[in-house]
Amino acid sequence: MAEEERATSSDTDQLALRDLVMSDAVRAIHLTIDTEWGSLQQSARQTAAARALWGHVVNDPLADVLAGEQLLQGLYKKMRRDRMSNAKEVSGVMLAIRTLWFDARLQAAIESFGGGHVQLVLLGAGMDARAYRLSYLKETTIFELDFPDLIQLKSDLIRQVVASSDNQTNLTVSSDRLIHVPADLREPNWLQKLTDSGFSPGTNTVWILEGILYYLSYDDAMQVLETIARALEKTAHAVLLADFMNKSAVSLSNDMYQFYSDWPDQLLPRIGFCNVKVSQIGDSDANFGLLTDPENLFERRRKIPRSVDIDSLDGSPCCRLYLVEATESLSGEDS
Ligand SMILES: C[S@@+](CC[C@H](N)C(=O)[O-])C[C@H]1O[C@@H](n2cnc3c(N)ncnc32)[C@H](O)[C@@H]1O
């Protein structure tokens, strides 16, 4: 189905949203987010908006409610403009591909464990709805860690969906258990909070750091990665899935982004990870048929060696998002 049809546009260039998104209760929660949250937590709604508007490829029954009307309309306008100007890539495509890459690698990781109970730890979970949308998490305990106020308002929004007569999807948690962990990753006690919530270091685990590392300072990001690396030593099978911005991407962000790595495949082994694989948006495992114009920006970047910072064609910085998978040392020895 064409994206334009799926986006249910009205005659104006407004996106037609379901009643629930525009209900007083949902609007009131988003107003609180608008007025009380900083840009760090607000970023969680942007990724939800992309998942909602790329709904023909990402099945997320909560994304529209979690994103809220304003962000949905804003992204919809951008996507519409991109399509009308025949842009080589449409806004939100990178986030859609990123979501699908994490989904695919998560499923592959769980299958590689060969059965049994699995833990999925989402650090900086934001408005992630994997607990509700992925059937292969049936035997998985999910830990969603984020700031306390984000966890609270996300739960309030989900309660609105459940209570609503608009709950067409009959929303249920598809994982075995869903546990919220209110914590700040900058505080060194976050792992203790996770453990206090029921995380067991010996159980097979997938760690997901999606859209979070670059919001942290260098020291905080390294503390998080090193803490995970130490936790992996106690786990029979574990996989880390994370995205990294390179220096050029972070430099363009006016202080919003901080941590970067141009070579996560060198950084991670230094702190104890093995089998590090790096993909870029547009690679065969990170494409999903969504980058149809052969001259799209991601394709161009992929053709330029990673050591090159400036695109000689137009002098622009080579901003890159690396999608990275790594395992703990024991399974590295097995393979
Ligand atoms: C861009 S969002 C990504 C959310 C989610 N992983 C996704 O892909 O939809 C970044 C998330 O990281 C969270 N975050 C940022 N810094 C954090 C910290 N120090 N501790 C806990 N969560 C943090 C924010 O609150 C936000 O929910």
The ligand as an ORCA input file, in Angstrom:
! r2SCAN-3c Opt
* xyz 0 1
  C      15.620      9.474     21.326
  S      14.841      8.766     22.711
  C      14.913      7.082     22.224
  C      13.866      6.275     22.900
  C      13.747      4.822     22.432
  N      14.924      4.058     22.710
  C      13.387      4.773     20.982
  O      14.237      4.441     20.145
  O      12.230      5.084     20.670
  C      16.065      8.874     24.003
  C      15.556      8.371     25.333
  O      16.652      8.283     26.240
  C      16.215      8.719     27.498
  N      17.376      9.178     28.266
  C      18.262     10.132     27.906
  N      19.183     10.292     28.870
  C      18.881      9.387     29.847
  C      19.458      9.076     31.107
  N      20.518      9.730     31.558
  N      18.884      8.115     31.853
  C      17.791      7.452     31.414
  N      17.195      7.709     30.215
  C      17.733      8.668     29.453
  C      15.259      9.852     27.196
  O      14.403     10.126     28.292
  C      14.530      9.304     25.989
  O      13.411      8.551     26.369
*
